[in-house]
Amino acid sequence: MMRNVIYAVTLFVLAASLGCVPSTSTSDSAGSSTPGVTAEEATPRETVGKTTQNVLDLEQAFRDGAELASTKIESKNPLMINADAYRTSVGKIGGMGVEHAIQLRNAQSIQDPKPLTHEVFMAEIIKKDQPDGIRLPMLPYYQEYAWDQKNQKLVVVDFPARKAEREKQR
């Protein structure tokens, strides 16, 4: 019995940390008090079992206040370590799938393959809204995928302002 209660609490904490539990805040969700962040962007979204084809241009993401996400598991809290590991692993696995698709594209090219711009990357690799397109695992509300054109790789970026706005909503 006690083990079931501990299991349920652990799952809830894990779901909440990944942004899977809807907000129970009574604050006004129509507006945002953080400049450049909408209330929708600061609202947790379902992540587990969900996918996305939204990939931002890294340079534009930096201009919008993003910063590169850490690829390390840094949590010291034993209940949050699993969420941290999941979030980090999802970003890495998404990047590996994209890297494989790029390698296939380059191997099929007769000429020396050209670097991918964000537009070409979205059209030839992600293939948004196409049946053979890549569907990346959904990230928490404060993270997004971004295409690093300079290094030709998929990265994950954090939007600290989204976290700040979420804290204000609580």
Secondary structure, DSSP 4 states (H G I P E B T S, - for coil): -HHHHHHHHHHHHHHHHTT-SPP---S-SS--SSTT--TTTTS----TT-EE--EEEHHHHHHTT-EEPP-S----STTTHHHHHHHHHHHHHHHHHHHHHHHHHHHH-SSPPPPPPHHHHIIIII-TTSTTS--EEPPPTTEEEEEETTTTEEEEEE-HHHHHHHHHH-
